[in-house]
């Protein structure tokens, strides 16, 4: 399984109503779980700065990560940016391999 980071930004009107935000967030998560049952959620964060939320999850392949991103956009995210993340220890191994 690969690790992915999903960075999302919502429309300002979607952030103003806490009850609506809770409901739409739950709907988004349920839709992702139905479409991508193999996804393992690691963490969800609300952020200060250019993004509103960061979700970290494991998925078996990049196609599944694309589904998560597409569902996020379909469920109202203004932007949804996905990054594949490599554990630092694995990065060091790769660095050692190419440095030799």
SULQUI-V761477 format. One record per residue. N is the residue number from 1. RES is the residue in three letters. PSI is psi as a letter, one per 20 degrees, with the letter a starting at -180 (* if undefined). NEAR is the number of other C-alpha atoms within 10 Angstrom. D_FIRST is the distance of its C-alpha to the first C-alpha in Angstrom with 2 decimals. Layout:
n: <N,N>
res: <RES,RES>
psi: <PSI,PSI>
near: <NEAR,NEAR>
d_first: <D_FIRST,D_FIRST>
This chain:
n: <1,2,3,4,5,6,7,8,9,10,11,12,13,14,15,16,17,18,19,20,21,22,23,24,25,26,27,28,29,30,31,32,33,34,35,36,37,38,39,40,41,42,43,44,45,46,47,48,49,50,51,52,53,54,55,56,57,58,59,60,61,62,63,64,65,66,67,68,69,70,71,72,73,74,75,76,77,78,79,80,81,82,83,84,85,86,87,88,89,90,91,92,93,94,95,96,97,98,99,100>
res: <UNK,UNK,UNK,UNK,UNK,UNK,UNK,UNK,UNK,UNK,UNK,UNK,UNK,UNK,UNK,UNK,UNK,UNK,UNK,UNK,UNK,UNK,UNK,UNK,UNK,UNK,UNK,UNK,UNK,UNK,UNK,UNK,UNK,UNK,UNK,UNK,UNK,UNK,UNK,UNK,UNK,UNK,UNK,UNK,UNK,UNK,UNK,UNK,UNK,UNK,UNK,UNK,UNK,UNK,UNK,UNK,UNK,UNK,UNK,UNK,UNK,UNK,UNK,UNK,UNK,UNK,UNK,UNK,UNK,UNK,UNK,UNK,UNK,UNK,UNK,UNK,UNK,UNK,UNK,UNK,UNK,UNK,UNK,UNK,UNK,UNK,UNK,UNK,UNK,UNK,UNK,UNK,UNK,UNK,UNK,UNK,UNK,UNK,UNK,UNK>
psi: <p,q,p,q,p,o,p,q,p,r,q,h,h,i,i,h,o,g,g,g,g,g,g,h,h,h,g,g,g,h,g,g,h,g,h,m,i,i,p,o,p,g,q,p,q,q,q,p,b,i,q,h,q,p,p,p,r,q,q,h,r,h,h,g,h,g,g,g,g,g,h,g,g,h,j,i,p,g,q,o,p,p,p,p,p,p,q,h,h,h,g,h,g,g,g,g,g,i,i,*>
near: <12,14,21,21,19,19,22,23,21,18,12,10,8,14,14,10,10,10,10,12,14,12,10,15,15,12,13,19,15,13,16,20,15,9,14,16,12,14,19,15,14,12,10,13,11,11,13,8,8,9,15,18,17,19,16,19,21,19,20,14,13,16,10,18,24,13,14,25,21,15,18,25,18,11,16,17,19,14,16,20,16,19,13,15,14,12,9,9,9,10,12,11,11,11,11,10,9,7,7,5>
d_first: <0.00,3.78,6.71,9.64,13.24,15.63,19.26,21.90,25.65,27.91,31.51,33.93,35.51,32.22,32.14,35.76,35.66,33.67,34.03,32.95,29.98,28.85,29.33,27.57,24.56,24.33,24.83,22.02,19.56,20.89,20.64,16.95,16.36,18.51,17.03,13.30,13.29,9.63,9.09,9.20,11.86,12.36,15.66,18.31,21.16,24.44,25.62,28.91,29.16,28.23,25.29,25.72,22.24,18.90,15.85,12.65,9.59,5.85,5.40,4.51,7.06,9.95,12.24,10.78,11.09,14.54,15.41,14.86,17.04,19.56,20.00,20.62,23.30,24.75,25.10,27.14,25.20,27.49,24.64,20.86,19.16,15.42,14.17,10.99,11.08,10.88,11.72,15.42,15.62,13.45,15.71,18.70,17.79,17.59,20.78,22.45,21.65,23.27,26.07,27.31>
